[in-house]
């Protein structure tokens, strides 16, 4: 099992570098940086992390094939691989419609675009002249002028077809989920994609990209995760809510409270214990360890501690290092 940590560069880059260094010291294997146009740039952030750490692997968690052409992504990730001495990982997912609507980008065929982009990026990274006449991605003899070694490619996926694609073509998959019930289904879908491609499903690193909140005081840990869980509920497909026995109507209520900025209502009972249980790894080190063990039993191979990590990030990173990774 490996441990990852996610940072959202809504924080200044140097602050993230401080946390990443601490995570490396505490035994984390991977740091993942999210990519949204309105935050600090993912590759600038990862380049600073490359210079301030020594061994932790550095991943985009995740970038997308719409805002950046596949050749540009290949050049960026290969540059990071060179700067970091071979520590880069490319995490790629299709992104979401609302973001691209705001940017005036049409979000067509996300699955096909992801699949074809990965084929092109693999070609660029391995130094090939890329000729691709895909449905969504086209290249006519483009080629990188430099090589910087191999880069593993992970896919950010939740849907059945995306999970199957991950099994077919990816080195790993980052799944935004925290509960064994979600992974029971996902692991089967990944395995079916792998088998289709003649691969051993074990070749695919299955990462729980989880809402994580740890503190010695369980109530403090829960309080820090409530808002993140509210956003997850508001954005979850009905099928996922039903899988966890959560009233689908609550989604609209929580979405409404988020839209109004009514955080008092959200913190005052709208986010139920069942929701916390379904959509976060949360509580004391023992609580978190119990959930992690359940996830490992079901086939998860990497735990990524995502936002909020804990009520106090620095304390939380140290607590994970001492009480979970180090044990
Ligand atoms: N998105 C970001 O923008 N930034 C991030 O930093 C980020 C991090 C992140 C981390 C982990 C993670 O799991 C996801 C993350 N995401 C991030 C979101 C990510 O980019 C994707 O939005 C998300 O993972 C994709 O969700 P999904 O697997 O549900 O895929 C969507 C596109 C979907 O609808 N999938 C369907 C499925 O069954 O899997 C398939 C849809 C399909 O088949 N489409 C056809 C096609 O060709 O695309 C077209 C069908 C037609 O009718 O035309």
Boltz pocket constraint, residues with backbone or C-beta under 6 A from the ligand:
constraints:
  - pocket:
      binder: B
      contacts: [[A, 33], [A, 34], [A, 35], [A, 36], [A, 61], [A, 62], [A, 63], [A, 64], [A, 92], [A, 93], [A, 94], [A, 95], [A, 96], [A, 99], [A, 108], [A, 109], [A, 110], [A, 111], [A, 112], [A, 113], [A, 155], [A, 156], [A, 157], [A, 158], [A, 159], [A, 160], [A, 161], [A, 162], [A, 163], [A, 174], [A, 175], [A, 176], [A, 209]]
      max_distance: 6.0
